[in-house]
């Protein structure tokens, strides 16, 4: 077999097998490395950190099972940050699919805090510290409606409680009482929050998005429309780094652990692209140097 | 009449959708709030029923005609009916009138969601990485100057976003960030302006009744 064939005709199953090995091995033997925090994530961390005491944070859970590994660590890290700083949280979804994932994140992180809480003040209590508003279709209704009155849009919360009876909802009436909204999404919702809620009501918006959609969100960060941005697994790992270093919360860091898999997967892809291109250049040189027929085609 | 009423409705509600962004008068804002919180919710409910009806009809027709992969349409219909019954009568977490537990075996909506939908969805998306790796190896070639620039940028960004990038050189993550912040934003902004102007023109054409293809029945 010629070298050119080896370089250009690697069986796809070989690529799959190598990629499978480099992705799974670091998951079986996890190790979280220190991550350098980049400005977009730093800005988002600071924006949440600087939410005034009398204002709330809205977290829009808009990720689905497909993008769960990338975005769920963001949700966990932000919830840990907000609960530690005693920032009031309103959680919601613009779609029905993420409801279970949102509930799971809220319950898991609040239980983390409650398991070490000594007094009621230390505990994270539903209705006092956070409220899960649930889902209200179509998306335009909550995005615009919450600017006027949140309890009018969500008359009951996700669990069926009357929202106007919850202590937190007596303090947070509309966007005027909201310090920041973070949209954790695998699609367009972060843009909708800017287009409708920010333009009309001046709501500050941050976002956590998938790596594949990152490029289209950067213009909004540059203009300052996004108060901060988390991109993909790396963004989640950077936020975990901030939470651990600045708030001294030492828990399992899923995104940081996954960085090894991501590193090796990227390296494998780069190596295969280089191999493919080496084969391509060798074959191109051969084609150029080979004698041609009067029509210009290689013999 | 059949044509004019939809055109009139689109014109009226199209204008009503724009005005509240410009006029802060309480009457305008109140009307807007009423339309959104009442009318839009009813429309959304109708759209949901129409969508589900249309989905079931398409798959029923496919089964009847024995179209390509018609067997999978049965899977869709059966799972749709079963999950609908469980969801409607069993409650989301098994608190409804329909029992959703046999011994230790639970089949309420949340159990189905976390044990079937979540792993299936994650698995489908995970498969993409294998196809992307294979496709990148076969198709990502430095055939021209532009393709070479794209290739080099991709390598820098791919390495720059990793902890390894920082270990190679502390400038690499910053350079990757610069690629995302400057050349990428320049390109994206151009696209955004183009898309926004296109959307504006199309919206105006629809509101003013110039563009009528959404009515169906040809271009007239």
Boltz contact constraints between the chains, C-beta under 6 A:
constraints:
  - contact:
      token1: [A, 12]
      token2: [B, 134]
      max_distance: 6.0
  - contact:
      token1: [A, 15]
      token2: [B, 133]
      max_distance: 6.0
  - contact:
      token1: [A, 15]
      token2: [B, 134]
      max_distance: 6.0
  - contact:
      token1: [A, 16]
      token2: [B, 130]
      max_distance: 6.0
  - contact:
      token1: [A, 19]
      token2: [B, 130]
      max_distance: 6.0
  - contact:
      token1: [A, 19]
      token2: [B, 133]
      max_distance: 6.0
  - contact:
      token1: [A, 33]
      token2: [B, 163]
      max_distance: 6.0
  - contact:
      token1: [A, 35]
      token2: [B, 163]
      max_distance: 6.0
  - contact:
      token1: [A, 36]
      token2: [B, 166]
      max_distance: 6.0
  - contact:
      token1: [A, 36]
      token2: [B, 173]
      max_distance: 6.0
  - contact:
      token1: [A, 38]
      token2: [B, 177]
      max_distance: 6.0
  - contact:
      token1: [A, 65]
      token2: [B, 117]
      max_distance: 6.0
  - contact:
      token1: [A, 65]
      token2: [B, 118]
      max_distance: 6.0
  - contact:
      token1: [A, 65]
      token2: [B, 121]
      max_distance: 6.0
  - contact:
      token1: [A, 65]
      token2: [B, 122]
      max_distance: 6.0
  - contact:
      token1: [A, 66]
      token2: [B, 121]
      max_distance: 6.0
  - contact:
      token1: [A, 66]
      token2: [B, 125]
      max_distance: 6.0
  - contact:
      token1: [A, 68]
      token2: [B, 122]
      max_distance: 6.0
  - contact:
      token1: [A, 100]
      token2: [B, 113]
      max_distance: 6.0
  - contact:
      token1: [A, 137]
      token2: [B, 44]
      max_distance: 6.0
  - contact:
      token1: [A, 138]
      token2: [B, 44]
      max_distance: 6.0
  - contact:
      token1: [A, 141]
      token2: [B, 36]
      max_distance: 6.0
  - contact:
      token1: [A, 141]
      token2: [B, 40]
      max_distance: 6.0
  - contact:
      token1: [A, 144]
      token2: [B, 36]
      max_distance: 6.0
  - contact:
      token1: [A, 145]
      token2: [B, 37]
      max_distance: 6.0
  - contact:
      token1: [A, 148]
      token2: [B, 33]
      max_distance: 6.0
  - contact:
      token1: [A, 215]
      token2: [B, 184]
      max_distance: 6.0
  - contact:
      token1: [A, 215]
      token2: [B, 188]
      max_distance: 6.0
  - contact:
      token1: [A, 216]
      token2: [B, 188]
      max_distance: 6.0
  - contact:
      token1: [A, 218]
      token2: [B, 180]
      max_distance: 6.0
  - contact:
      token1: [A, 218]
      token2: [B, 184]
      max_distance: 6.0
  - contact:
      token1: [A, 218]
      token2: [B, 185]
      max_distance: 6.0
  - contact:
      token1: [A, 219]
      token2: [B, 185]
      max_distance: 6.0
  - contact:
      token1: [A, 219]
      token2: [B, 188]
      max_distance: 6.0
  - contact:
      token1: [A, 219]
      token2: [B, 189]
      max_distance: 6.0
  - contact:
      token1: [A, 222]
      token2: [B, 185]
      max_distance: 6.0
  - contact:
      token1: [A, 234]
      token2: [B, 161]
      max_distance: 6.0
  - contact:
      token1: [A, 259]
      token2: [B, 163]
      max_distance: 6.0
  - contact:
      token1: [A, 263]
      token2: [B, 162]
      max_distance: 6.0
  - contact:
      token1: [A, 263]
      token2: [B, 164]
      max_distance: 6.0
  - contact:
      token1: [A, 266]
      token2: [B, 158]
      max_distance: 6.0
  - contact:
      token1: [A, 266]
      token2: [B, 162]
      max_distance: 6.0
  - contact:
      token1: [A, 269]
      token2: [B, 133]
      max_distance: 6.0
  - contact:
      token1: [A, 269]
      token2: [B, 136]
      max_distance: 6.0
  - contact:
      token1: [A, 270]
      token2: [B, 155]
      max_distance: 6.0
  - contact:
      token1: [A, 272]
      token2: [B, 137]
      max_distance: 6.0
  - contact:
      token1: [A, 273]
      token2: [B, 136]
      max_distance: 6.0
  - contact:
      token1: [A, 273]
      token2: [B, 140]
      max_distance: 6.0
  - contact:
      token1: [A, 276]
      token2: [B, 137]
      max_distance: 6.0
  - contact:
      token1: [A, 277]
      token2: [B, 142]
      max_distance: 6.0
  - contact:
      token1: [A, 280]
      token2: [B, 141]
      max_distance: 6.0
